[in-house]
């Protein structure tokens, strides 16, 4: 990691913490392995991805990033959803020219607790003077039928990554297009707020600056002040975005869009910039890599992977 400036490393961490902020709900994946010591936060890092293994330690250096939060919230129009635990993990290839390439884990970058929309369908579209909607409202005494879960999904490649903004406050760090999948039996399987062609575009920024520290450790995760691994700990920041616009719902109602209007009316969608917001509290972000990747060039990516595997319990 010595070949990459501290400013660049901190910028990458802040940007990826922001990434965790907007992706505040998601789906669980298969159980990850447990790792020893300082490797512990990186149990889903894609160390065996071809691009990671190919990093030579001179022009390209590999790192793992893990960003977690206990909770936060997202407001879309008139509706605010409280979010639970989140964990974002990715691999990062730092290039000698200061740019970077993000490598996701095979099963996806994010896992998180499910988020439940307050009031369910009753709160989202009832009462209504539309006969079809009224019929649905009459059946919602069953809690399972009323419940709506929301899942944020990425629908494009992040762009406009600003490394300097990552270590400052009140400056957009990265631009990421997403959509929100609303799930309920009456909504069908294709009910979304935002689409691939018309996404919600988030530009998170730091509201508060994080605290940070650096530690060294051995390849197997055990502590060592002169170990060949280094880890940055970026803790306690709050990140927000209040600038994004939100399009109306689409595909709601057994794929026919029969419920789109009712959903939009109750939630106040579409909602222009300034009427929506996202907040992630107390983010805890870690970044790790070889302390001196050039020493093991051109096999830095392979050594990095071997170290990760040596820490698996």
N, C-alpha and C positions, 0 to 999 in steps of 0.2 A: 504493500500500500504506500510505500514511501515515494513511489513515482507519481502519485496523484496528490495534488495540493490539499491541505486541510480544508480550504475554502470549497474546493470541488466536492470533497467527500461530504462535508456538512450540507452543501446544497443538494446533493443527491438524496441524503437522508430526509431533509425537510420536504423535498418534492414527493418522495415516496410515502412519507407520513401523510401528506395531503391526499395522495392517492387512496390511502386507507380511509380518510375522512369522508369522501363522497361515496365510496362503496360501503355503505353502512349496513346492508342486509345481504344475505347470500345463502348458499346451500352448503351443507357439510360434505366432506369427502371421507374416504377411507382413513382409518387410523394411521397416523404418521409414526415413524420410529422415534424412540426417545434417545436423545443425545446427551453426552456427558458435559458437565462444566459449562464453559463459555460458549460451546456450540448449541446449547439447549434451545435458544429461541429460533433456530434455523432448521427445524425438523422437516420442512418441505422444500428446502432450497434445491433448485434444479442443477446440482453440481455435475450431473452426468449428461447434460444437454450437449450436443456436438459443438455448438458455438462456445460453450464454457470450457470444454475440454481442449479446444483448439487455441485458447489464449496462450500466448507465448511468455507473458510476463514483462515484455519490453514495449511492444506497440499496443498490447491489449492485456489488461489485468482483470481477474475475476473477483467478484465480491458477492456476498449474500446479504439481503436486507429483510428484516422482519419488523413490522409495525403493528402494534396492537392498541386497543382502547377498550375500556370497560363499558362505554356507552356514549350516546350523543343524541341528536335529533335532526330530522329533516322536515322542512315546511314546504308544501306545494300548494299554492293558492290559499284556500281556507283550511287545509288539513295539515296537522302536525303529527308526525309519527316519532315516538321515542324508540331509539335503536339500542340494541344490546351489545354484547361483546363482538369485536371484530379482530381478525388477524390477517394481515396482508404479508405474503412472502414472495420474493422474486429474486432472480439472479441479475446481476448488473455487470456488464463488461465495460470497464473504463478504458477509453482510447487515449493514446498519447497526445492527441490534439485537443483534449478536454471534452470531447463529446462522449456519449455513452449509449449502450444498447441494452434494452431491458429484455430479459429472458424469463418467461413465466414457467411455473411448475407444470408438469404434465396434466394434472387434474384441475388447473386453474389457480389464480393467484390468491383468491380470497375465500376464507370460510368465516361464517358469522352466525350469531343467533338469528332466528327468524324475527321479523318485525310484524306486529299485528296492527292493522288500521283501526283506530278508535271507532267504536260504534258499529263496526262491520258494515254489512249492506244496509242495515236500517239507518245508520248514520250517513252512509254514502249516497243513498238515492231515495230514501223514503221520508215523508209521504210523497206521492206523486199523483198527478192528474192524468197520467198516461195509463190506459187500461192494462197494457201488458206489464208495466212496472208495478201497478197496484196489485195485480195477481201475485207477483213475486213477493211483495211486501207482506201479504197475508200469510205467507208460509214461513216467515222468518222467526217464529217463536222458537224454533230449533236452533240452539247455539252453534252447532256445527255448520248448518246452512248459512248462518249469518256471518260467520267468521271470514275475514279477508286477510291474507298474508301478502306482503309486498317484498319483492326481490329486485335489487338494482343489478342490471346487467350491462357490461361494456359492449358497445356496438361499433367500435372503431379503434384506430390506433391513436394513442396519446400524441400530442404535438405541442409546439410552442413552449417547450421546457426551458425555463429560465433559471440557470444555476445561481445567479446573484440573488434573485428573488427568494430562493430557497433558504437563505440565511438571514433575510430581512423580514420585516412585518409589512402588512398592507400592500403587498405586490403579488399579482397572480404568478403562481409557480408553474402550472402546467394546464393544458387544455385537454379535457377528456369528454368524449361523447358517450352518453349512457341512455338507457331506457329503464322503466320500472314495470315489472311484471306483476299484475294484480291477479291473485288466484282465489277462486271461489267457484263452487259447482254451477251457479247461475251465470257467472261471467264467462265460462268456457275457458279454453286453454290458450287463447290468443289475445287476451286483454292487456293492453300496454298503455302506459303514459310515455309518450315519445316513441319514435320508431328508428330504424336504421337510416332512413332517408331524412328524417326530421327529429334528431335526438335532443335530449337535454344536454347542454354543453356546460360543464362545470370548470371553473377556474379558481381553485382553492388558494388561499393565502394564509400566512401565519398571523393570527391575532395576538398571540403572545410568543415570546422567544423561549425555546427550550433550554434546559440545563444539559451540559454534556461532559463526558469524561472519556478517558482512553485506558484500555487495559491490554496486556500481552498475555499469551498463553501458548501452550504446546499444541501440536497438531491434533492430539487426542482429546483436547478440551481442558486438560489439567492446567492449573495456574502456574505461570512462570514469567517473571518480570523481563526475561530475555528470550521468551519463546518466539517461534517463527510465525505466529499468528497475531493479529491485532484486531481489536474490537472497539468501535465507537458506540457509546451509549448516549442517546438523545432522548431526554425524558421531560414530560410535564407540559408540552405545548398544547394550546387550543388552536384549532384551525377552523376557518369559516369561509363561506362564499355566499354573498347576498346579491350577486349580479346576474345569475342565470335566469333565462326565461323557460317556461314549461308549456309545451303544446298540449292540446286536448287528448283525451283518451281515444283509443281506437281498438276495434276488434272485440269489444265487450258485449257479451250476450250470445254465447254458443257460436262464436266466430262470425256472427252475422252483423254485429255492431248495433244490435237492438237496444243496448243499454248505454251506449256512448253518451247520448244527450243527458240522461239522468245523472250519470257519474260527473260529467263536466259541470252541470248546473250546481250540484251540491258542493263540489270541491272548488268551484271558482276557476275552472280551467277553460281555455288556456289562460295562463297568468304571465304577465309581462315581467321583465327584469325589475327587481325591487320588491316584488311580492312573495318571493321565495327565499329560502335560506337553508344552509346546512351547517351543522356544528359537530365537531368531534372533540370530546373532552379528554384531558390527561393522556395524550398519546405517549406511547413508550416504544421507541424505535431503536433498533440495533443494526449496525453494519459491520461485517467482518470480512477480512481478506488476508492474504499473505503479507507479513510486515515488509519483506523485501523480495517481491516477486522476481526481480531481475536476477537474483542469485540462482534460481532454479530454471532460468530460461534455457531452452524454449519450451520447457515442460510445466510451466507454472499452473496451467489449467488442470493438468493431470495430477500434479502434487496436491493442489487444492481439493480435488475430488477424493483423493486417497486419504487426506487428513479428515475430511467429513466422515467417510466410511469407518475410519479408525475410532471415531467417537461414538458410533452407534452402540447402544447397550446390548 
